Amino acid sequence: MKLKTSLLAAVAIAAAFATPSLADTSGKKIALSNGYAGNSWRQAMLASWDKTGKQAVADKVVAAADAYTTAAREAPQQAAQIQNLILQGYDAIVLNALSPDSLNGAVKQACVAGIVVVAFDGLVTEPCAYRVTVDLAGTYGAEQVRQMAKRLPNGGNILYIRGVAGTSIDDDITKGVMEEIKKYPNLKIVSTVNGDWDQTTAQKAVTGVLPSLPQIDGIIDQGGDGYGSAEAFRAAGRPLPVIMLGNRKDELVWWKKQITENGKYDTWSASEAPGMATFAFWVAQQILDGKEVPHDVPMGILEVDAASLDAQLAATPDGSVANVEYSQDEVAKAIAEASK
């Protein structure tokens, strides 16, 4: 009997050494490096990270899930922040980058130090970083043009409101808009301003150019600019154009008000869900857990149409953004799908 027991133990030990085991992440520390927090999307993103991170710590999945935001919207400051996180001994850095290129040196330093880097939303071009990718050019920038073309079949003048200059987000969405609008010669972009994905900034920018503009039939933007744009047109006494929206609660409330007061207001609303920070968190955790993860893990955007408007209004807190948060299982399935 003793011989049989010893033999079974030996087989079990041999099997354990033959089969790669996954790492235990309960002692691992993950940090969020966020370069900007000046709008409702970023605030919702930080809230989602905080909620998921605290639960992961409570469940002993990780030891820490801390968030750091730069005080100024400057890439050199975020690079210094990443270097500080390296010195603080984090095992992974989840990164929403202010610049696709300017942070590459700091990201490379993190990778060389053995730290996992996962970029999302604002991406980086350093090859050692993993990336949560969204086809912003096709599913958002180009899709806004297609949605506008449906609503303006006879064409019209378009005002384009860009986001924060220099970010990969602004570059990708603009690429999609400019490529797609070539297919609709009756749609003409007559002016472009930067709204920084912020209602107040957008309102000021639109107010500044409106006196010099012809009739505007549609507004394409990058999310978070819709309500501010509408307010600029209202204050100027200009006819309300078709405004693409970005899932902010005030935009959705405004959309519902137009339907209630006028019987109809036909538009389309979409954005990356702020909860994509939780998607990136779990990607980092899975890498630390020894899983095979492709360097690019794709995810989609959150769309709101007239049919889903009431449900999203009910689910979205005041001052926030329509949102989806992701579980460990959902991200593990997305990684498996991306690995095929």
Buried (B, 14 or more C-beta within 10 A) or exposed (E): EEEEEEEEEEEEEEEEEEEEEEBEBEEBBBBBBBBBBBBBBBBBBBBBBBEBBEEBBEEEBBBBBBBBBBEEBBBBEBBEBBBBBBEEEBBBBBBBBBBBEBBBEBBBBBBEEEBBBBBBBBBBBBEBBBBBBBBBBBBBBBBBBEBBBEBBEEBBBBBBBBBBEBBBBBBBBBBBBBBBBEEBEEBEBBBBBBBBBBBBBBBBBBBEBBEEBEEBBBBBBBBBBBBBBBBBBEEEEBEBBBBBBBBBBBBBBBBBEBBEEEEEBEBBBBBBBBBBBBBBBBBBBBBBBEBEBEEEBEBBBBBBEBEBBEEBBEEBEEEBBBBBBBEBEBBBEBBEEBEE
